[in-house]
Amino acid sequence: MRLPIALSLSIPLLLAAPWCLAQTAPLTPEVQRVGTFKQVQGEAWIGVADARRAPTPGDGLRQAERVSTGQTGAATITLKDGTVLTLGPNTTVDLNQFQFDATTQKGHFALDLLQGSIRVVTGLLARINPDLFKVTTPTAVVGVRGTDFIVETSAAQ
């Protein structure tokens, strides 16, 4: 059986130069999906200003992304460790840091609540090491000692 000429030429090249298969770099933690939008209602956006887009259920959330809701908006996001974030209307949050290794169950969580309200039902990360789970508002830092809480703040003046 004869192979097409393009295929027969590429096989020796792949065998002779295996380094070419590893040219695609893996995604860094900054661009990997850390969560998934489960529900989106009304006005909701990912990103800032002109670069923002409207999420739909199933869309991914990445570390360092901003999520905002409008006057009629709400969103629920589930993170990789099982943490559930529910944003109320007129809310803006920055997910500054989220790292979670499912094998070791170690990582960090840092969220800035710039305005509005958020309900957090913590996952494995906060249960294993609550000192590494922080929610910051314009006037306070919330250290987590429970598994279900709500934080509300007004916009920074």
C-alpha positions in Angstrom: 0.0 0.0 0.0 1.4 3.4 -1.0 0.9 6.4 1.2 0.1 9.8 -0.4 3.2 11.7 -1.1 2.5 14.4 1.5 2.1 11.8 4.3 5.1 9.7 3.2 7.3 12.9 3.3 6.0 14.0 6.8 6.6 10.7 8.6 10.4 10.8 8.3 10.4 14.5 9.4 8.4 13.7 12.5 10.7 10.8 13.4 13.8 12.9 12.7 12.7 16.0 14.6 10.5 15.0 17.6 11.1 18.5 19.1 8.6 20.0 16.6 5.8 18.1 18.4 6.5 20.0 21.6 6.4 23.5 20.1 3.0 24.3 21.5 3.5 25.6 25.0 1.0 24.6 27.6 -1.4 27.2 28.9 0.0 29.1 31.8 -2.1 29.4 35.0 -3.0 33.0 34.0 -4.9 31.9 30.9 -6.3 28.5 32.1 -10.0 28.2 33.0 -10.4 28.3 36.8 -14.2 28.3 36.8 -17.4 27.9 34.8 -20.4 30.1 34.6 -23.4 28.0 35.7 -26.1 30.7 35.5 -26.3 34.1 34.0 -29.3 36.4 34.2 -29.8 39.9 32.8 -26.8 42.1 32.3 -23.4 40.4 33.0 -19.9 40.9 31.5 -16.4 39.5 31.7 -13.6 42.0 31.2 -13.3 45.7 31.3 -14.5 48.7 29.1 -14.3 48.0 25.4 -12.9 44.5 25.8 -15.8 43.1 27.8 -18.1 40.3 26.6 -21.3 38.7 27.8 -20.9 35.3 29.3 -23.3 32.4 28.8 -23.7 29.3 31.0 -20.8 27.0 30.3 -18.3 29.8 29.5 -15.0 29.7 31.4 -13.6 32.2 33.8 -9.9 32.8 34.0 -7.7 34.1 36.8 -7.3 37.9 36.8 -10.6 38.5 35.0 -13.2 41.0 36.1 -16.9 40.0 36.3 -19.6 42.7 36.4 -23.3 42.6 36.6 -25.7 45.4 35.7 -28.9 46.6 37.4 -30.8 43.5 36.2 -27.9 41.1 36.3 -26.8 38.1 38.4 -24.3 35.3 37.8 -23.3 32.1 39.4 -19.8 30.7 38.9 -18.4 27.4 40.1 -14.6 27.3 40.6 -12.4 24.2 40.2 -12.3 23.4 43.9 -16.1 23.5 44.2 -16.4 27.1 45.5 -19.6 28.7 44.2 -19.7 32.5 43.7 -23.1 34.2 43.2 -23.0 37.8 42.1 -26.0 40.0 42.8 -27.1 43.1 40.7 -24.6 46.0 40.3 -21.6 44.0 41.3 -18.0 44.1 40.2 -15.4 41.6 41.2 -11.8 40.9 40.2 -10.7 37.3 40.6 -7.1 38.3 41.4 -5.8 34.9 42.3 -7.1 31.4 42.1 -4.9 28.4 42.0 -6.0 24.9 43.0 -4.2 21.6 42.5 -6.7 18.8 42.7 -4.0 16.3 43.5 -2.5 18.0 46.5 -5.6 20.1 47.3 -3.4 23.2 47.8 -3.8 26.6 46.3 -4.8 30.3 46.9 -7.9 32.4 46.5 -8.0 36.2 46.4 -11.1 38.1 45.2 -11.6 41.8 45.2 -15.3 42.9 45.6 -15.2 46.4 44.2 -18.9 47.0 44.5 -22.2 45.1 45.0 -22.8 41.8 46.8 -21.5 38.3 46.5 -22.4 35.1 48.1 -19.6 32.6 48.6 -20.1 28.9 49.3 -16.6 27.7 49.8 -15.1 24.6 48.3 -12.1 22.4 49.2 -9.5 25.1 49.3 -11.1 27.1 52.1 -12.0 24.0 54.1 -8.4 22.7 54.0 -6.6 26.0 54.6 -8.9 29.0 55.3 -5.9 31.4 55.7 -5.3 31.2 52.0 -8.9 32.2 51.1 -9.4 36.0 51.1 -12.1 38.4 49.9 -11.2 42.1 49.9 -13.5 45.1 49.7 -12.6 48.8 49.5 -12.7 49.0 53.3 -11.9 45.5 54.6 -10.3 42.1 54.1 -12.6 39.1 54.9 -10.8 36.1 56.3 -12.9 33.0 55.8 -13.9 30.9 58.8 -17.1 29.5 57.5 -18.3 27.8 54.4 -21.2 30.0 53.3 -21.2 33.8 53.6 -22.3 37.0 51.9 -20.3 40.2 51.5 -21.8 43.5 50.4 -20.1 46.8 49.7 -20.8 50.2 48.1 -18.7 51.5 45.2 -15.5 53.1 46.3 -15.7 56.9 46.5 
